[in-house]
Amino acid sequence: MRITRRGLLKGAVAGGAATLPVRVAAQGDEPPGPVARYIENIARRPQRGGEFAFRASRGMQGNRAEARTFAYRSDDLTITGLACLPVGQGGGPWPVAVVNHGYFPFNQYDSGYDTLRELIFFASNGYFAIAPDYRNYAGSDAGENQLEPGYVYDVRNLLDALRFVAPADSGRVGMLGHSMGGGITQGVIVTTSGQVRAASLYGTVSGDETDNYTQRRTVWAAQASPGGTREADRVTARYGTPDAIPEAYRRLSPINYLDRVDCPVQIHHSVADAVCPFSWAEKLRDAFDAAGKPVELVTYRGQPHSFQGAGWQQFADANLAFFDRYVKGAQ
């Protein structure tokens, strides 16, 4: 495996949560499309998270981390997930690593899928590591996620709920997202302010929703897991394709709102990724550069979409160094 880097990470922006300045649309001012998913409308939506509670221990994971299931309120829904807490590393509160999982058919997912390695790794190195399941997954309530960006709501609301979690230092939060979780992470960092100190995008989907639309109907359809639950494309059925509503897709796409990002970003992507093309990582890196935002692209060769072996360890170590600098070391 060979790793190359481009871009200089500058200082993280400190400060508490704030409401982003967004233009309020006049009646009839929105282009046709799933209006609730437009980035400026997500940013305008209040974060409503709370009632966080641990449910059960899943025992020690090695000798420096304990796994626990949890639940919290996201708007009117209960969202479940898995967390790992440091053991033998003081009593906290610890800096937080939020880990956002990638896509699974609903009937082929359980808490910790696609995140357990990262949760154990971060907790073993002094972080309160937490992975929300999102609505519709595992023990979470069912909720809308096509005509509204429900998964982004759930992660934004988790950031709000962290204020009430004793082991968590909600002023020091880093966020890592894999694949679909990378897209969710992009949605969070362009619609919040002062809440995420550093963000890492791992094998991420595109920041341009037109790319994701095309991939969903071609490559991802061919790669779909046999026996997995399928979802109808209700956005296309109701509003049309990107060709029919190009302005709507522009307003759905985080890549067009990177000027709002207030934290440094790393992008980890394999040239050999057969799920999310490497060109998407380059496109996103170039867009961050154009917006004048601190970004670093870490390139891996020969790794699949979910890194394995030495490649995963290199990825984990790079993320730990990144989070230690901008999250754990934040003032």
SEMAR-436095 format. One line per field, with one value per residue (C-alpha): residue number from 1; residue in three letters; x, y, z. Coordinates in steps of 0.1 Angstrom, whole numbers, padded with zeros to 4 digits, m for minus. Layout:
REM SEMAR-436095
i	(NUM ...)
aa	(ALA ...)
east	(X ...)
north	(Y ...)
up	(Z ...)
END
This chain:
REM SEMAR-436095
i	(1 2 3 4 5 6 7 8 9 10 11 12 13 14 15 16 17 18 19 20 21 22 23 24 25 26 27 28 29 30 31 32 33 34 35 36 37 38 39 40 41 42 43 44 45 46 47 48 49 50 51 52 53 54 55 56 57 58 59 60 61 62 63 64 65 66 67 68 69 70 71 72 73 74 75 76 77 78 79 80 81 82 83 84 85 86 87 88 89 90 91 92 93 94 95 96 97 98 99 100 101 102 103 104 105 106 107 108 109 110 111 112 113 114 115 116 117 118 119 120 121 122 123 124 125 126 127 128 129 130 131 132 133 134 135 136 137 138 139 140 141 142 143 144 145 146 147 148 149 150 151 152 153 154 155 156 157 158 159 160 161 162 163 164 165 166 167 168 169 170 171 172 173 174 175 176 177 178 179 180 181 182 183 184 185 186 187 188 189 190 191 192 193 194 195 196 197 198 199 200 201 202 203 204 205 206 207 208 209 210 211 212 213 214 215 216 217 218 219 220 221 222 223 224 225 226 227 228 229 230 231 232 233 234 235 236 237 238 239 240 241 242 243 244 245 246 247 248 249 250 251 252 253 254 255 256 257 258 259 260 261 262 263 264 265 266 267 268 269 270 271 272 273 274 275 276 277 278 279 280 281 282 283 284 285 286 287 288 289 290 291 292 293 294 295 296 297 298 299 300 301 302 303 304 305 306 307 308 309 310 311 312 313 314 315 316 317 318 319 320 321 322 323 324 325 326 327 328 329 330 331)
aa	(MET ARG ILE THR ARG ARG GLY LEU LEU LYS GLY ALA VAL ALA GLY GLY ALA ALA THR LEU PRO VAL ARG VAL ALA ALA GLN GLY ASP GLU PRO PRO GLY PRO VAL ALA ARG TYR ILE GLU ASN ILE ALA ARG ARG PRO GLN ARG GLY GLY GLU PHE ALA PHE ARG ALA SER ARG GLY MET GLN GLY ASN ARG ALA GLU ALA ARG THR PHE ALA TYR ARG SER ASP ASP LEU THR ILE THR GLY LEU ALA CYS LEU PRO VAL GLY GLN GLY GLY GLY PRO TRP PRO VAL ALA VAL VAL ASN HIS GLY TYR PHE PRO PHE ASN GLN TYR ASP SER GLY TYR ASP THR LEU ARG GLU LEU ILE PHE PHE ALA SER ASN GLY TYR PHE ALA ILE ALA PRO ASP TYR ARG ASN TYR ALA GLY SER ASP ALA GLY GLU ASN GLN LEU GLU PRO GLY TYR VAL TYR ASP VAL ARG ASN LEU LEU ASP ALA LEU ARG PHE VAL ALA PRO ALA ASP SER GLY ARG VAL GLY MET LEU GLY HIS SER MET GLY GLY GLY ILE THR GLN GLY VAL ILE VAL THR THR SER GLY GLN VAL ARG ALA ALA SER LEU TYR GLY THR VAL SER GLY ASP GLU THR ASP ASN TYR THR GLN ARG ARG THR VAL TRP ALA ALA GLN ALA SER PRO GLY GLY THR ARG GLU ALA ASP ARG VAL THR ALA ARG TYR GLY THR PRO ASP ALA ILE PRO GLU ALA TYR ARG ARG LEU SER PRO ILE ASN TYR LEU ASP ARG VAL ASP CYS PRO VAL GLN ILE HIS HIS SER VAL ALA ASP ALA VAL CYS PRO PHE SER TRP ALA GLU LYS LEU ARG ASP ALA PHE ASP ALA ALA GLY LYS PRO VAL GLU LEU VAL THR TYR ARG GLY GLN PRO HIS SER PHE GLN GLY ALA GLY TRP GLN GLN PHE ALA ASP ALA ASN LEU ALA PHE PHE ASP ARG TYR VAL LYS GLY ALA GLN)
east	(0000 0012 m0001 0001 m0011 m0021 m0030 m0019 m0042 m0045 m0060 m0094 m0121 m0131 m0164 m0198 m0227 m0243 m0271 m0258 m0269 m0292 m0316 m0352 m0371 m0402 m0434 m0430 m0393 m0381 m0374 m0394 m0379 m0376 m0374 m0367 m0334 m0321 m0289 m0301 m0333 m0315 m0292 m0323 m0339 m0334 m0315 m0337 m0318 m0321 m0331 m0299 m0296 m0273 m0292 m0270 m0233 m0218 m0188 m0151 m0136 m0100 m0088 m0092 m0128 m0163 m0192 m0226 m0259 m0277 m0308 m0317 m0344 m0341 m0371 m0400 m0381 m0360 m0326 m0304 m0267 m0235 m0208 m0174 m0161 m0124 m0115 m0085 m0080 m0095 m0131 m0138 m0154 m0136 m0133 m0159 m0155 m0188 m0186 m0213 m0219 m0223 m0253 m0268 m0302 m0323 m0327 m0290 m0278 m0272 m0257 m0219 m0219 m0193 m0182 m0171 m0134 m0133 m0152 m0129 m0098 m0109 m0121 m0088 m0071 m0090 m0122 m0159 m0166 m0202 m0221 m0258 m0278 m0300 m0338 m0351 m0319 m0316 m0338 m0345 m0380 m0391 m0389 m0386 m0353 m0359 m0382 m0365 m0328 m0336 m0301 m0286 m0313 m0304 m0267 m0272 m0296 m0270 m0246 m0273 m0280 m0243 m0247 m0265 m0240 m0218 m0188 m0187 m0170 m0195 m0171 m0146 m0162 m0146 m0167 m0158 m0181 m0177 m0194 m0230 m0218 m0194 m0222 m0241 m0209 m0208 m0244 m0237 m0206 m0223 m0254 m0238 m0214 m0188 m0199 m0175 m0138 m0125 m0142 m0129 m0145 m0136 m0145 m0172 m0201 m0200 m0208 m0226 m0260 m0262 m0232 m0249 m0281 m0263 m0242 m0274 m0291 m0260 m0231 m0249 m0279 m0257 m0239 m0271 m0270 m0294 m0322 m0317 m0346 m0351 m0363 m0382 m0368 m0396 m0377 m0374 m0410 m0424 m0401 m0381 m0344 m0315 m0319 m0355 m0347 m0310 m0314 m0329 m0300 m0276 m0293 m0293 m0255 m0231 m0203 m0219 m0219 m0184 m0179 m0199 m0175 m0156 m0134 m0104 m0112 m0094 m0105 m0093 m0100 m0086 m0078 m0092 m0126 m0152 m0182 m0174 m0150 m0117 m0125 m0152 m0125 m0105 m0135 m0143 m0107 m0106 m0139 m0126 m0095 m0115 m0136 m0103 m0109 m0083 m0083 m0060 m0066 m0049 m0047 m0045 m0036 m0049 m0075 m0112 m0141 m0137 m0100 m0084 m0052 m0022 m0043 m0069 m0043 m0026 m0060 m0068 m0035 m0038 m0073 m0061 m0033 m0057 m0083 m0056 m0045 m0078 m0102 m0084 m0060 m0088 m0090)
north	(0000 0035 0066 0101 0133 0167 0198 0214 0211 0244 0251 0240 0266 0266 0278 0267 0257 0284 0289 0293 0324 0312 0329 0322 0313 0331 0312 0296 0305 0268 0249 0217 0188 0173 0208 0194 0179 0212 0220 0255 0241 0214 0241 0261 0231 0232 0203 0183 0155 0143 0115 0096 0064 0034 0002 m0028 m0038 m0059 m0066 m0058 m0054 m0062 m0047 m0010 m0006 m0016 m0017 m0006 m0002 0031 0050 0087 0109 0124 0147 0123 0091 0068 0060 0032 0026 0012 0030 0021 0037 0038 0015 0022 0056 0079 0088 0112 0132 0120 0136 0121 0102 0099 0070 0070 0036 0029 0015 m0019 m0033 m0029 m0066 m0072 m0048 m0048 m0022 m0020 m0032 m0013 0006 m0018 m0018 0020 0022 m0002 0015 0050 0040 0021 0054 0076 0086 0081 0064 0063 0050 0058 0032 0059 0056 0024 0005 m0021 m0011 0024 0037 0039 0073 0092 0093 0100 0130 0142 0137 0116 0101 0136 0147 0118 0126 0163 0155 0131 0161 0179 0149 0146 0176 0153 0123 0124 0104 0127 0161 0176 0205 0182 0161 0145 0127 0098 0085 0055 0053 0065 0076 0098 0115 0119 0134 0159 0168 0174 0196 0219 0224 0229 0253 0249 0214 0192 0199 0175 0153 0122 0109 0072 0057 0083 0087 0117 0152 0157 0140 0136 0113 0092 0090 0076 0052 0040 0030 0013 0000 m0001 m0018 m0045 m0049 m0052 m0079 m0109 m0110 m0075 m0052 m0028 0008 0025 0058 0080 0113 0103 0090 0123 0149 0135 0128 0152 0162 0172 0191 0201 0231 0209 0184 0213 0224 0188 0184 0192 0198 0231 0244 0237 0274 0266 0240 0252 0222 0205 0175 0143 0121 0085 0067 0037 0039 0004 0012 m0005 0010 0047 0058 0074 0103 0113 0118 0139 0160 0166 0175 0200 0215 0220 0236 0259 0269 0277 0250 0228 0193 0164 0135 0102 0078 0040 0014 m0021 m0017 m0026 m0003 m0014 m0014 m0046 m0056 m0032 m0007 m0004 0000 0028 0044 0041 0055 0084 0092 0090 0114 0138 0136 0139 0171 0188 0171 0158 0188 0214 0241)
up	(0000 m0009 0008 m0007 0009 m0005 0013 0046 0076 0093 0128 0137 0144 0181 0196 0206 0185 0165 0140 0105 0086 0059 0036 0044 0013 0004 m0004 m0039 m0039 m0038 m0070 m0073 m0054 m0019 m0002 0033 0019 0006 0025 0036 0050 0070 0084 0094 0112 0150 0165 0189 0207 0242 0266 0261 0281 0281 0278 0282 0283 0255 0277 0274 0239 0246 0279 0274 0261 0271 0246 0256 0236 0240 0228 0225 0212 0177 0172 0180 0173 0194 0178 0190 0186 0201 0221 0235 0266 0277 0306 0329 0313 0339 0346 0318 0304 0273 0238 0215 0182 0163 0138 0110 0094 0057 0038 0047 0038 0069 0074 0072 0099 0136 0160 0155 0119 0099 0130 0158 0148 0149 0181 0199 0185 0195 0230 0236 0229 0252 0233 0240 0207 0196 0165 0160 0140 0124 0119 0104 0115 0143 0172 0161 0152 0116 0100 0067 0050 0013 0011 0043 0053 0083 0089 0089 0113 0136 0137 0141 0170 0185 0187 0206 0229 0238 0261 0285 0283 0314 0299 0268 0264 0239 0233 0217 0190 0159 0133 0110 0083 0059 0025 0030 0065 0047 0029 0062 0077 0048 0054 0091 0087 0061 0084 0118 0133 0161 0170 0150 0155 0128 0101 0084 0052 0045 0011 0010 m0014 m0036 m0023 m0056 m0054 m0092 m0090 m0063 m0083 m0113 m0092 m0074 m0106 m0122 m0101 m0067 m0082 m0097 m0063 m0043 m0017 m0024 0001 0012 0017 m0013 m0012 m0040 m0052 m0041 m0049 m0086 m0086 m0073 m0087 m0116 m0124 m0120 m0156 m0149 m0116 m0118 m0095 m0068 m0071 m0068 m0035 m0022 m0027 0002 m0023 m0032 0004 0016 0024 0055 0069 0100 0107 0091 0069 0060 0030 0030 m0002 m0021 m0058 m0061 m0045 m0066 m0047 m0046 m0073 m0063 m0087 m0062 m0035 m0059 m0069 m0032 m0024 m0052 m0041 m0005 m0020 m0041 m0010 0008 0034 0051 0035 0032 0008 0019 m0010 m0006 m0032 m0034 m0006 m0010 m0001 0036 0043 0056 0074 0073 0052 0079 0106 0087 0082 0120 0131 0107 0121 0156 0150 0132 0161 0188 0172 0165 0189 0220 0218 0214 0239)
END
